[in-house]
Structure formats: C-alpha cells, structure tokens
Amino acid sequence: YPNAVYIDTDLLPLSKVHKDAGEFGKSPQIVSFLGHHCTLRRSDGSLVSTAVSPYPTILQSYVHKGSWEDAVRLCRFVKDQALWASLAAMSTMAKELTTSEIAYAAINEAEKVEYISHIKEISNKAARNAEMSLFCKQPAEAEGTLLQAGLIYRAIRLNIDLFKWNRALEIAVKHKTHVDTVLAFRQKYLSDFGL
C-alpha cells in the first residue's frame, strides 16, 4: 500500500511483498500489471507472465466499500504480515480506529495499539482528529485542528510536548492565555536538565 508512506513510515517495509526475479533474467521491465497478473519483458525481448497474490486487490475492494469486518476477516484467513500492514495503513487513513487497532496488534505494534486505544477514549471529536494527525506524524495539521476548534490549551500543550517552546509561547501570547503555563513548563524542563 503506497500511501503508507504518508500515514506511518514504519509500515512501509512491512507492507512490501518481494518476489524472486531470477526466472525473469537480468533487468526485466514491467510491461503491464492488471489485477494480479504481471507481464514482464526480459532483456532478450521475450514476454513472461507471472501472478501475484490476489489478496491485496480483494483487501482494497473491501476497504473501498467500507467493509472493515470483511477486511479483517480476510487478513485473519490469509495470515500475511504485508496484508495486515496494508490494512493498518488503510484503516488509519480512514480513521477507522477499531480496525486499525486490530491490524496493528496483528503486526505486534503494541505501543501503537496503546496509543490508538488512548485516541478512542477522547470524547472531543476535534481533539481526537488532532491526535490522529499526530499519530500520522503531522503535528502542524494537529495544531491547526486544535486551533480551529478553539482548543487553545491543547494546541499549546501539543507544542510543549513536542518541545516547540517558541511556537507554544507564540500561540499563548497571540491568544493572551496560558503564557505563565508555557513559561513554567519551560523552566521545569530547563531545571530538570540542570540548565
């Protein structure tokens, strides 16, 4: 699943499927890729066909239809790490937290399962969306979501947690609130490191 790069770069190596290309000769070129059939041109000009697993295509069709339970059922049947990693990326992108939690658990990403569980407990929709953006390594989008929803303290705290002291202070000064909080957290941070 190529979009995994925008969601969780840790999933990218897990979602790749490698196929031995020894039978295709040196420097084969892909001529066509349709469904789960691939046609390659060998260096001598001859065409060779090969098949790849049909399961990623089936998984993508389930996800496209929003059939998350069927997608999980397929991954459980196939028991393939690449399929689970793809489902984790797809469900995270769609903000389908329950499926995402199941998929990350299947590929042994316990810390991500715990964080998704934390996100599911947040009652405020804007705060939950901001945490999902943060999970997808998009802190600017998370901050924007919080500020747009009027959750100034959460936006300040987000920047404090990311050690972006200047940005936290900038938001506090702009909104004329929690300036003392930013300064107190910064002072605590400096004193903890003996600075």
N, C-alpha and C positions, 0 to 999 in steps of 0.2 A: 504494500500500500504506500505509494509515493508521498502522499500528504502527511505521513507520519513525521516527516522532517519538520513540519510546522507545528506539530502537536507535542511530540515527545521524541527527541532525537535518540533517546535510549532504545526506542522501539525499532528504529531503522535497521540495525543489524539483525534483530530478531525476526523481522518480517521478510527478510530476503530468502529466496529459495535458490540454491545452487544446483546446476546440472552439469555433469561431466561432459565436456565438449570434445573429448578425444575422438569420438566416432565421426565428427564433422570436419576433421582435418585442421590444417593451420589457417588462421584468420578467416573463419566463416562470417558471412554477412546475413543479417536478418532481411528477408525479402517480404514476408508477411507474417502477421500474428493475428489470427482470428479465433475468438473463443479460447479453446485450449489447444489449438493446433498452430504450430510454428513451422514456417518454411524457411530454410537457410540455403544460401549459395556458397558452395565450397570454393576454395581458391582455384580449382580446376574448371569451374563454371557449372558443375552439376548441381542440381537441386536435391535437397534432402528434407524430408518432413519428420517432425518429431511432435510428441504430445507432452503437454504439461498437465498438472493436476487440474481437474475441473472445479475443485472445491473453492478456490478464491473467487471465481466468477459467480458461483452459487451464493457464496457469502455476501458478495457485493450486491447481488439482486435482493437478498433478504434485507440488507441494510437500507437499500434504496426504497424498498416498500415499507420500511419501519417495522419489520417483523423481527424484533430483537430476540424474542424467545426462540424462534426458529434458528436464528444465527447462533445462539448459544448452544442449542441442541446439535447443530451441525458440527461446531467446534468440539463438543464433547464426544461426538461419534468418531470424528477423524483423528483427534488427539495429536494435532500438529502444532508445534510452537509458533511457526510462522503465521498460521491461521489465527491463533489466539492473539498474537501481537497485532495483527491487522485489525481484528475485532476491537482490541483495546483502543487503537488509534481512531477507528471509525466511530465508536461509541463515545469516546471523549470529545471528538469534534462535534458530534450531535448533542452533546451534553446529556447523554443517556447514562446517568451515574450508576444505576444498578448493574447494567450490562458491563460498563467499564470496570466496576469493582470486581465482577466475576472474572473478566478477562485478565486483569492484572494479577488476580490471585492465581490463575492457571499458569502464568509465566513466572510465578514466585517473586513478584514485586511487592513485598509486604508493606514497605514504607508508603508506597503509592496507594495501596488498598486502604491503609490507615488514614491517609490524607483525604481520599475520596469519601471515606466514612465521615470524617470531620466536616467536609463540604456539605454532605447530605443533611447534617444536623442544623445547618444555618437556616433560619426561618426567613430572613430578608432576601428576596429574590435578587436585588442588585448586589448585595454582599456575596451571595452565592455565585453569581456570574463573575464577579471580580475575583473570587478565589479560583474559579475555573480558569480564568485568564492567567492568573498567577501560576497555576498548575501547568499550563501550556507555555510557560516561560515568556509571558507577555505582560511585564509589570506596568508598562505605560498604558496599555489598554485597561488593566485592572484599576489603575489610579483614575483614569478617565471615567470609568463606570461608576466608581465611588463618588467622585466629584459631581458628576451629572445627577446622581441620585440624592445629592445633598448630605452624603455621609462623610463630612469633613474630617472628623476624628479618625475614622477608619482609614481614610486616604493618608492622613498624617502618620498614623501608626504603621501603615504599609511601608512608607518610606523610611521610617525609623527602623523597622525590622530588616529592611534591605540596606541599612547603613547609609542611606542617602540623606544625610543630615541637612545639607543645603536646600534640597527640594522640600523636605519636611518643614523647615523653617520658612521657606518661601510661601508655602500653602498656608501655614499658620498666620503669617503676617498679612497675607492677602485677605484672608477671611476674618482677621482680628480675633482669633480664638486659639487657645492651646499653645501659645508661644512659650509660656512657662513650662509646659509639659515637654516640648521639644528640647528646651534648654536643660531641663532636669535629666532627661534620658541621655543627652549628650554628655553631661557632666558625670553621670553614673558610668557611662561607657569609658570615658577617659580615666576615671579613678580606678575602675576595675583593671585597667592595663597600666596603672601607675604613671599616667601622663599628667 
